[in-house]
Amino acid sequence: MTRAGSPISPHDVRTAELLRLWLRLLGTTMTIERELAQRMRQRFGCSLARFDLMAQLAKSPEGLTMGELSRRLMVTNGNVTGLVRRLVEEGLVARRSDPGDRRLQRVRLTEEGLALFGRMAVVHGQWVTELLGELSAEERRSLSALLARVKAAGVRGAGDHGSS
C-alpha cells in the first residue's frame, strides 16, 4: 500500500527494482574506477583518462585522429587535445599529418610511450584481476552475458529518449 492507501502497482515495483539495479551498477562501476584511478595515480602519476588514451593508441599503431580518439574515449575534442598536448610534451606521443588528408593530424605512441603503456597495462591487469578475481569462471561468464544484454538494450534505446 502507498501512503494514499492505494496498492502499489506491479509497474511501480518493477520500476523501483530497476532503479535499484541501476544504482548498484553505477555504484559498482564508480567504486572500481575510483580504486583503479587512485592506484594509477600513486604508482605511475597517471590519470585513468591518460591511461585510456594511451590504450587506444596502443591498439592502433598507425595512429588515430583527434576525432577518432574523442569518439573512442567518448569525450570532447577539447579533453583529448589537452591530454595529447601534455603527452607530446613528455615525448610519449607524436603527431604527424595524415598522408591522405594534410588537414588531419594522426597521433601515435612513441617507442617510449609504448614501453610505458606496456608496463602500466600489466599492472592495471593485475589490479583488475585482484578487484574482480573473487568471481568464479561461471559467475564471470554470467555477469558478462548479462551486461552485454544490458548494453545492447541501451544501444537500442539510445534514440528513444522521449518514450516511457
ABEGO torsion letter per residue (X at the ends): XBAAGBBBBAAAAAAAAAAAAAAAAAAAAAAAAAAAAAAAAAAAGBBAAAAAAAAAAAABAAEBBAAAAAAAAGBBAAAAAAAAAAAAAAGABBBBBBAABAABBBBBBBAAAAAAAAAAAAAAAAAAAAAAAABBAAAAAAAAAAAAAAAAAAAAAAAAAABX
